[in-house]
Amino acid sequence: MENYKDVERSIIKRFRKEIWRKFITAVNDYQLIQEGDKIAVCISGGKDSMLLAKCMQELQKHGKVKFEAEYLVMDPGYNPYNRQVILDNAEYLNIPIKIFESDIFDIVATVDDSPCYLCARMRRGYLYKNAQALGCNKIALGHHFDDVIETTLMSMLYSGQVKGMMPKLHSTNYKGMELIRPLYMVKEADIIAWKKYNNLQFIQCACRFTENCVLGDNGGGSKRVEMKELIKKFRQTNSIIDMNIFRSMHNVNLDTVIGYQKKNKMYNFLEEYDLFNENDGSSEDDM
């Protein structure tokens, strides 16, 4: 049996509960894939996007909904070693990638203010553009459960707002295009366990500013790394805290929120406060 078949088997057998079922649940619960979709599965070369590619391949083989997939790699200016690692892994895992170049790293290298934010935005735009050129109507990214709850906490602690990472989004700049996140419910620890079980090695951070990450270093003191450490402490305190953070974004009680934003319009609780008696509402005095 070829090595890639062992890797595929591990997803639906050894990690069925931790990865496959959660992947399928996200696809179904958030209605991420419809009949006739053509999806660009975007591969950065890291563990998350490589696992996503294999899950999408398995879904094509075993799923009830028929869809097409392109496996798209953007080279934003990787050094030769990183690029070769991606190519070797794609061959080993039997992922038929299509690779295209961009000059994102060169552009970002000249920016002092928020280069990581600019890099992410530019990457997204290039992926949309090239996916659309291939006839795709969706791009799939490898963000996972931990990315979701880290984003929630980071927004609260550093932006002063409750803002989540959505499982799917309509593109505002590329008409008819959507972004989906099929690994939305899969925990990073289980992705790492899958990688180790199959003795796989992927690039971690290929940005020229943090290329030490390729050697296994987690790199830098970014806010996201800070959130990872905070969530790690939460998990040591109580095993359900991470899931409660995740569920909180599915259960927002607007009756207890001071203000919220929808479609760029701000709403305040005072706008409806005096309607309480008119609507014969129930008391919240016990909260």
Secondary structure, 3 states (H helix, E strand, C coil): CCHHHHHHHHHHCCCHHHHHHHHHHHHHHCCCCCCCCEEEEEECCCHHHHHHHHHHHHHHHHCCCCCEEEEEEEECCCCHHHHHHHHHHHHHCCCCEEEEECCHHHHHCCCCCCHHHHHHHHHHHHHHHHHHHCCCCEEECCCCHHHHHHHHHHHHHHHCCCCCCCCEEECCCCCCCEEECCCCCCCHHHHHHHHHHCCCCCCCCCCCCCHHHHHCCCCCCCHHHHHHHHHHHHHHHCCCHHHHHHHHCCCCCHHHCCEEEECCEEEECHHHHCCCCCCCCCCCCCC
